[in-house]
Amino acid sequence: MPVNFETVILRFRDLVTTEDETIGKHIAVIEDHDYVWWGWWKKGNEKTPVGEFATLKIIANTYPIDIYLVDSGQALVYRATCVDIELETEEKIPSPEKDKTPEYYRDQEYCAWFKLTKIERCEPACLSDFSYVHCKELFCDSNVDYSMFNNKKIYSVQELIQQNRTVWFIKKAQTSDRDNEIVLLSTDIVQPTHFSEKYHQELGDTLIWLSDLHLPDGMFPSKRGTGHSTLAQHLTTCVKNCNVAGLLISGDITSRAKEDGFQQAQQLLKDINYEIPALNSENILICPGNHDFTREASPLPPDTVPAFLYEKTENATGFSNFYRSIYKLSPNQFYASGKKLLLSSGHMLEIAALNSLMIQQYSNFDGHGYLSQEQLDYVAEEMGWNHNGYQNAVRMVMMHHHYLPACYTEAIDVTRASSVVYDANRLMNWLIKYRVKVLIHGHKHQSFVSQVGCPIQPENDIMIKNLPHIAVVGMGGTGAAGCENKFATIHFEQNEMVIEFYRIHSDESTPDCICQVVKIFFE
C-alpha cells in the first residue's frame, strides 16, 4: 500500500568538486531541449517503490512538482521541477528519450526515469521544512528498519547521507513532528580492538591499497634528499585530489621479517599521514605476507604436517610489534582483524583482513597459503556476520595469498606447491555464505582480476545464471623489485566499486599515472 507522502529526495554523487559533472550536464540538456531525463539507480538491497513512484507520476502529470536532489559526496542540495516519471515494475528500462539524456549515461538502463524541466541549487536548510515518511517496501531485507525516522523533521544533509539509501519519501513538516537528530552510527572509540564494534565515520571516500612493499629492499628510497622521491611522496602526489578515508596493505610489508623493514613501514605510514592527516587505527587494515614471518631454521621433515602459526608465535615477533604500533594491542592468535567504515559518500564498508599463513613457513615449505576453519569462524563471529541484522554494507575481504592462480605460468617444481591457498574452496564457500562482494590480495607481484561464481548450496539444483559471484582482484607489487610497481585507490560510485591502479616509477623516467581502472558492479 503506497505511503502518504508529498515528494521525494533522490541521492547522487558527483566525482569532482564542481557542478560541471552530474548537475551541469543535466542542466545543459535542459537548456537545449527544455527538459532532461534523470535516471534513478537503486542499491542492491532496495526494491523499486512502484506504488509510490506511480502515485508521484500521477501528481506530476497533473501539475509540476518539486523534488530534491542530494549530492552525497559534497553535501549539496538541489531543487528540481518534475513533470513525469517512467518506470516498470522491477525491470530496468532505457531512457525514454536518449537525446534528452546526458551523453555519459544515455545508453544505460535504470529502474526509473524522472523528467525534469528545471534544476537549481538551494540551501540545505530548506530540507528542514520536511519530515520523513517511512516506506518499508523500499527494502528487500526486512531487517533494514528506518521507521525511527517516520514523522521526524529532517535534521541535516548529513543525517540523510548516513542512512545509505537512494530515495527518501517526505512531506511538509507538522508542528507535532519530532525535530531531534538521529545518529545511526556512533564513532566513539572506547578501547583498541582487533575488530570494529561500531562504524567509524570518515571525512573521505577513498581507500589507498598497497601490497608487497618488501621493505627495506624496496625500489624507493626511504628518506628524502636522495635525488629521487620516496614511496610516500609518489603516493601522496597521486592521491592529492582524493579524500582519503583509509589504508589497506595486503602483506609482504618486509622482505625478511626484520626490524629494519618494519621500522621503515612505520616511517612510511607517518610520512603518508603527514601529507594526508586522515589515517588512524580505525581505518588502517593490514594482513601479513609470507615475507613478514621468519622461517624455521631447519627444513620441514618429509611426510610431516606443518604446525599452525599460533603454536610458535616467535616467528611473528617483528610483525606483532608493527601491528602493536598501529593498534596499541598485540595481535590475536590468528593475526586477523576487521574494520567498519562509513565513508563521506554514505557507503558503509565492512573489511576483514585474513591471515593466509596459518601454517608455519620453512625453507623447503615457503610461500604456502592456508586459512583454517577456526580462523574463518572466528572472523565471522567478530565481524558480526553470524547474526542477522543490518545488511546494507559492502563486505570486502583482504588476504595475501591468491584464491586463484594469478600468474600466467609458474615454474614447475615438484618440491614446492603453487601459491594459492590450500583451503581455497572452503574460503569461497565462506565468502558466499556471508555475502562478501570483493576479495583482494597480493603475493606474486602480478595484477589480477577475475570473477568467481559459486552456489550457496552446491548439493541442490543449480541455475548458473543466478550464481552469487565474488570479484577477485590482485594488486601486484607496490615496492617490490623486478616488477611494475603499482598501488590502487578504491572508491564507490552509486552501485559500483571503482579501483584505479597507478603505475609509479622509482627512477622517475615516466610520470606516475593511472594505468588501469576496474569497475565492480553491485546489484
C-alpha positions in Angstrom: 0.0 0.0 0.0 1.6 3.3 -1.0 2.6 5.6 1.8 1.2 9.1 2.3 3.9 11.4 1.1 4.2 14.6 -0.9 7.6 14.4 -2.7 10.9 12.7 -2.8 14.6 13.3 -2.3 16.9 11.4 -4.8 20.6 10.8 -4.0 23.5 11.1 -6.3 27.3 11.6 -6.0 29.5 13.9 -8.1 33.1 12.8 -8.6 34.5 16.3 -8.7 34.1 19.4 -6.7 32.4 21.4 -9.4 28.9 21.4 -10.8 30.2 20.5 -14.3 29.5 16.8 -13.8 26.1 15.4 -12.9 24.2 18.7 -12.4 26.0 20.7 -15.1 25.4 18.1 -17.7 21.7 17.7 -16.9 21.2 21.5 -16.9 22.9 21.7 -20.3 20.4 19.3 -21.8 17.5 21.4 -20.2 18.9 24.5 -21.9 19.0 22.7 -25.3 15.7 20.8 -25.1 13.7 22.4 -22.2 13.8 19.2 -20.2 16.1 16.3 -19.3 15.6 12.6 -18.1 17.2 11.8 -14.8 17.9 8.1 -14.1 17.2 6.7 -10.7 19.5 3.8 -9.6 18.7 1.6 -6.7 21.1 -0.1 -4.2 21.4 -3.9 -4.1 19.1 -4.2 -1.0 16.4 -1.9 -2.4 13.3 -2.6 -4.4 11.6 -0.2 -6.9 8.8 1.5 -4.9 6.4 1.1 -7.8 3.3 2.2 -5.9 4.9 5.4 -4.6 6.5 6.3 -7.9 3.2 5.7 -9.7 1.5 8.0 -7.3 4.1 10.6 -7.8 3.8 10.2 -11.6 0.0 10.9 -11.5 0.7 14.1 -9.5 3.5 15.3 -11.8 1.3 14.7 -14.9 -1.4 16.9 -13.3 0.9 19.7 -12.2 4.7 20.2 -11.9 6.1 19.2 -8.5 9.4 20.0 -6.8 11.6 17.1 -5.9 15.1 17.3 -4.3 18.5 16.0 -5.3 21.2 15.5 -2.7 24.9 15.1 -3.7 26.2 12.8 -1.0 29.8 13.5 -1.9 29.7 17.2 -1.3 26.5 17.5 0.9 24.9 19.8 -1.7 21.1 20.1 -2.3 19.2 21.0 -5.5 15.5 21.6 -6.2 14.2 20.2 -9.4 10.9 20.5 -11.2 9.5 17.1 -12.2 6.7 16.7 -14.8 6.7 13.0 -15.5 8.2 9.6 -14.4 8.7 6.5 -16.4 9.2 3.1 -14.8 8.3 -0.6 -15.0 7.9 -3.0 -12.0 11.3 -4.4 -11.1 12.9 -4.2 -14.5 15.4 -1.7 -15.6 14.4 0.4 -18.7 16.3 2.6 -21.1 15.9 6.3 -21.2 12.6 7.3 -22.7 14.4 9.8 -25.0 18.2 9.2 -25.3 18.8 12.6 -27.0 17.2 14.2 -23.9 19.6 12.4 -21.6 23.2 13.4 -20.8 25.5 11.6 -23.2 27.6 9.9 -20.5 24.8 7.6 -19.5 22.1 7.8 -22.1 22.7 4.2 -23.2 22.3 2.8 -19.7 19.2 1.3 -18.2 17.8 2.3 -14.8 14.8 1.4 -12.7 13.0 4.8 -13.1 13.5 8.0 -15.1 12.4 11.4 -13.9 11.6 14.1 -16.4 12.9 17.4 -15.1 12.4 20.9 -16.6 14.5 22.8 -14.0 17.3 22.2 -11.6 18.7 24.9 -9.2 20.9 24.9 -6.2 19.2 25.6 -2.9 20.3 25.9 0.7 20.5 22.6 2.6 18.4 24.2 5.3 15.4 24.1 3.0 15.1 20.3 3.8 14.3 21.2 7.4 10.8 22.1 6.2 10.1 18.5 5.6 9.6 15.3 7.6 10.4 11.7 6.7 7.7 9.3 5.6 8.6 5.6 6.3 8.4 3.3 3.3 9.2 -0.2 4.5 8.5 -1.7 1.0 11.6 0.0 -0.4 14.0 -2.6 1.1 14.4 -6.3 0.3 15.7 -7.1 3.7 13.0 -6.9 6.4 15.8 -6.3 9.0 16.5 -2.8 7.5 14.3 -0.6 9.5 14.1 3.2 9.2 10.8 3.5 11.0 12.5 5.5 13.7 12.7 8.4 11.2 8.9 8.4 10.5 7.3 11.8 11.2 10.6 13.3 12.2 11.9 16.5 10.7 15.0 16.3 8.5 17.8 17.5 10.7 20.6 17.9 8.2 22.1 16.6 4.9 24.5 14.5 7.0 21.6 12.8 8.7 20.3 11.8 5.2 23.6 10.6 3.9 24.4 8.3 6.9 21.2 6.3 6.0 22.9 5.0 2.9 19.9 4.8 0.7 19.0 6.3 -2.7 15.5 7.8 -2.2 13.5 9.3 0.7 9.8 10.0 0.8 8.9 13.2 2.5 6.1 15.5 3.4 5.7 19.0 4.8 6.7 19.1 8.4 4.0 19.4 11.1 4.4 21.2 14.4 3.8 17.8 16.1 6.7 16.2 14.2 9.9 15.4 16.2 12.9 17.6 15.5 15.7 15.7 17.1 18.8 14.4 15.3 19.2 10.7 14.8 22.8 9.4 14.5 22.8 5.8 13.4 26.5 5.2 13.7 28.4 6.4 16.7 32.2 6.7 16.3 33.2 6.8 19.9 36.3 4.7 20.4 36.4 3.2 23.9 39.5 1.0 23.6 41.7 -0.6 21.0 40.2 -3.5 19.3 41.0 -6.0 16.5 37.5 -5.7 15.0 35.5 -2.6 14.9 32.5 -2.7 17.2 30.9 0.3 15.5 31.2 2.1 12.2 33.9 4.7 12.1 32.7 7.8 10.3 35.3 9.1 7.8 35.6 12.5 6.2 36.8 10.9 3.0 35.6 8.4 0.5 38.7 6.8 -1.0 40.9 3.9 0.3 44.6 3.6 -0.6 45.6 0.0 -1.3 49.3 -1.1 -1.1 50.8 -4.6 -1.4 54.2 -6.2 -1.4 56.3 -3.3 -0.2 59.3 -5.6 0.6 61.0 -3.1 2.9 63.8 -2.2 3.3 64.7 -3.7 -0.1 62.0 -1.9 -2.0 62.6 0.1 -5.1 62.0 3.5 -3.5 64.3 5.5 -1.1 63.1 5.6 2.5 64.4 9.1 3.1 64.2 12.4 1.2 67.2 14.1 -0.2 68.5 11.2 -2.3 67.6 12.7 -5.6 64.5 10.6 -6.1 61.1 10.7 -4.5 60.2 8.4 -1.6 57.3 6.0 -1.9 55.2 8.2 0.4 55.9 11.2 -2.0 54.8 9.1 -5.0 51.6 8.0 -3.2 50.6 11.3 -1.8 51.2 13.2 -5.1 49.0 10.7 -6.9 46.1 11.0 -4.4 46.4 14.7 -3.7 42.9 15.3 -5.1 41.3 12.4 -3.3 39.5 12.5 0.0 41.3 9.6 1.7 39.3 7.5 4.2 41.7 4.7 4.9 44.7 2.5 4.0 44.9 -1.2 3.1 48.2 -3.2 3.0 47.8 -6.8 1.7 51.0 -8.3 3.0 54.8 -8.7 2.4 55.4 -5.4 4.2 59.0 -6.5 4.6 61.5 -8.7 2.7 62.9 -10.7 5.6 60.7 -10.0 8.6 63.5 -8.0 10.1 63.2 -5.0 12.4 64.6 -2.5 9.9 61.9 -3.4 7.4 59.1 -2.8 9.9 60.7 0.4 11.1 60.6 1.7 7.5 57.0 0.7 7.3 56.2 2.7 10.4 58.0 5.7 8.9 56.1 5.2 5.6 52.8 5.5 7.5 54.0 8.6 9.3 55.1 10.2 6.0 51.8 9.4 4.3 49.8 10.7 7.3 51.9 13.9 7.3 50.6 14.8 3.9 47.2 13.2 4.3 46.3 13.5 8.0 43.4 11.1 7.9 44.8 7.8 8.9 44.4 6.2 12.3 44.0 2.9 14.0 40.3 2.7 12.9 40.9 3.0 9.2 44.2 1.2 8.6 44.0 -2.5 7.9 46.9 -4.8 7.3 47.4 -8.5 6.8 50.7 -10.5 6.9 52.5 -11.9 3.9 54.9 -14.8 3.8 57.9 -12.5 4.0 56.6 -10.9 7.2 57.1 -14.1 9.3 60.5 -15.6 9.8 61.2 -19.1 8.6 62.2 -22.1 10.6 65.9 -22.7 10.6 65.6 -26.4 9.8 63.6 -27.8 6.9 60.2 -29.5 7.3 60.8 -33.2 7.6 59.3 -35.4 4.9 55.7 -36.6 5.4 55.3 -34.0 8.3 52.3 -31.7 8.6 53.5 -28.1 9.3 52.5 -26.6 12.7 49.9 -23.8 13.0 51.4 -20.4 13.4 49.9 -19.8 16.9 51.8 -22.8 18.1 55.1 -20.9 17.7 54.5 -17.2 17.9 58.1 -16.1 17.9 58.2 -16.4 14.1 55.9 -13.4 14.0 57.7 -11.1 16.5 58.5 -8.4 14.1 55.0 -8.3 12.6 53.5 -8.4 16.0 55.5 -5.3 17.1 54.4 -3.5 13.9 50.8 -4.5 14.5 51.1 -3.2 18.1 52.5 0.2 16.9 49.3 0.7 14.8 46.5 -0.7 17.0 48.0 -0.4 20.5 47.4 -4.1 21.3 49.0 -7.4 20.4 47.6 -9.5 17.6 45.0 -12.2 18.3 46.1 -15.8 17.8 45.0 -15.7 14.1 46.6 -12.3 13.3 43.3 -11.3 11.8 41.4 -8.1 12.1 38.5 -6.1 10.6 37.2 -2.6 10.2 33.8 -1.0 9.6 33.8 2.4 7.9 31.2 4.9 7.0 32.5 6.9 4.0 31.6 10.5 3.4 29.8 9.2 0.3 27.4 7.4 2.6 28.7 3.9 1.7 29.2 1.5 4.5 32.2 -0.9 4.3 33.0 -3.9 6.3 36.5 -5.1 5.6 38.1 -8.2 7.1 41.8 -9.0 6.9 42.6 -12.7 7.0 46.0 -14.3 7.7 46.7 -16.7 4.9 49.8 -18.0 6.6 48.3 -20.1 9.3 50.8 -22.9 8.7 54.5 -22.4 9.6 56.9 -21.4 6.9 60.1 -23.5 6.4 63.0 -23.2 3.9 61.5 -26.1 2.0 57.9 -25.1 2.6 57.8 -21.4 1.8 55.0 -19.2 0.5 52.2 -21.6 1.1 48.8 -20.3 1.9 46.3 -21.7 4.4 43.5 -20.1 6.4 41.8 -22.8 8.6 38.2 -23.2 9.5 39.0 -21.9 13.0 40.1 -18.6 11.7 37.2 -18.2 9.4 34.7 -19.0 12.1 36.5 -16.5 14.5 36.4 -13.7 11.9 32.8 -14.2 11.0 31.8 -14.0 14.7 34.0 -11.0 15.4 32.7 -9.1 12.4 29.1 -9.9 13.4 28.4 -11.7 10.2 27.0 -14.7 12.0 24.0 -12.7 13.2 21.0 -11.4 11.2 20.9 -7.6 11.2 21.7 -4.6 9.3 22.9 -5.8 5.9 23.3 -2.5 3.9 27.1 -2.6 3.9 29.5 -3.7 1.2 31.7 -6.5 2.5 35.3 -7.0 1.4 38.0 -9.4 2.5 41.8 -8.9 2.1 44.5 -11.6 2.4 48.0 -12.0 1.0 47.9 -15.3 -1.0 45.8 -16.0 -4.1 42.5 -17.7 -4.2 43.1 -18.3 -7.9 46.3 -18.7 -9.8 47.4 -15.2 -10.6 50.5 -15.9 -12.7 50.3 -16.6 -16.4 52.5 -19.6 -15.7 54.6 -20.8 -12.7 57.9 -22.6 -12.5 57.4 -26.3 -12.4 59.0 -27.6 -9.2 57.8 -30.9 -7.8 59.2 -30.0 -4.3 57.0 -26.9 -4.0 53.3 -26.3 -4.4 51.8 -23.4 -6.2 50.9 -20.2 -4.4 47.1 -20.5 -4.0 45.7 -21.2 -0.5 45.2 -24.9 0.2 41.7 -24.4 1.5 40.5 -22.3 -1.4 37.1 -23.9 -1.8 36.4 -23.6 1.9 37.3 -19.9 1.7 34.9 -19.4 -1.3 32.0 -21.1 0.5 32.7 -18.8 3.5 32.7 -15.7 1.3 29.5 -16.7 -0.4 27.8 -17.6 2.9 28.5 -14.1 4.3 27.7 -12.2 1.1 31.3 -10.8 0.6 31.5 -8.9 -2.7 35.2 -8.5 -3.2 38.4 -10.4 -2.3 41.7 -8.6 -2.7 45.2 -10.0 -2.4 48.9 -9.5 -3.3 51.7 -12.1 -3.2 53.1 -12.8 -6.8 53.5 -9.2 -7.9 51.1 -9.8 -10.7 48.0 -7.7 -11.3 44.9 -10.0 -11.5 41.2 -9.5 -12.0 38.5 -12.3 -12.1 35.0 -13.1 -11.0 34.0 -16.3 -9.4 30.5 -17.7 -9.2 29.6 -20.3 -6.5 26.3 -21.8 -5.3 25.2 -21.2 -1.8 24.0 -24.8 -1.5 26.1 -26.8 -4.0 24.1 -30.0 -3.3 20.9 -28.5 -4.7 19.9 -28.0 -8.3 21.8 -25.0 -9.7 21.0 -22.3 -12.2 24.3 -21.0 -13.4 23.0 -17.6 -14.4 21.8 -17.0 -10.8 25.0 -17.9 -9.0 26.2 -15.5 -6.4 29.6 -14.1 -7.5 32.7 -12.6 -6.0 35.2 -10.3 -7.7 38.8 -11.3 -7.0 41.5 -8.6 -7.6 45.2 -8.9 -7.2 47.5 -5.9 -6.7 50.9 -6.7 -8.0 53.9 -5.2 -6.1 53.9 -1.6 -4.8 57.6 -1.6 -3.9 59.0 -5.0 -5.0 61.9 -5.3 -7.3 61.6 -6.9 -10.8 58.0 -5.9 -11.4 55.9 -3.0 -12.4 55.3 -1.0 -9.2 51.7 -0.2 -8.6 49.2 0.9 -6.0 45.5 1.5 -6.2 42.7 3.7 -4.9 39.3 2.3 -4.1 36.1 4.4 -4.1 32.4 4.0 -4.7 30.1 5.5 -7.3 26.5 4.7 -6.6 26.2 0.9 -7.2 29.8 0.2 -8.2 33.2 0.0 -6.7 35.9 1.7 -8.8 39.5 0.5 -8.4 42.1 2.7 -10.1 45.6 1.3 -10.5 48.5 3.7 -10.6 51.8 2.8 -12.2 54.6 4.5 -10.2 58.2 4.8 -11.4 61.0 4.8 -8.9 63.5 6.2 -11.5 61.0 8.9 -12.4 61.7 8.4 -16.1 58.0 8.5 -16.7 55.3 10.4 -14.8 53.2 8.3 -12.4 49.7 7.8 -13.8 46.6 5.7 -13.8 47.2 2.6 -15.9 44.0 0.6 -15.3 40.5 1.0 -14.0 38.4 -1.9 -12.7 34.7 -1.3 -12.0 32.8 -3.8 -9.9 29.0 -3.6 -10.1 26.7 -4.5 -7.2 23.1 -5.4 -7.8 
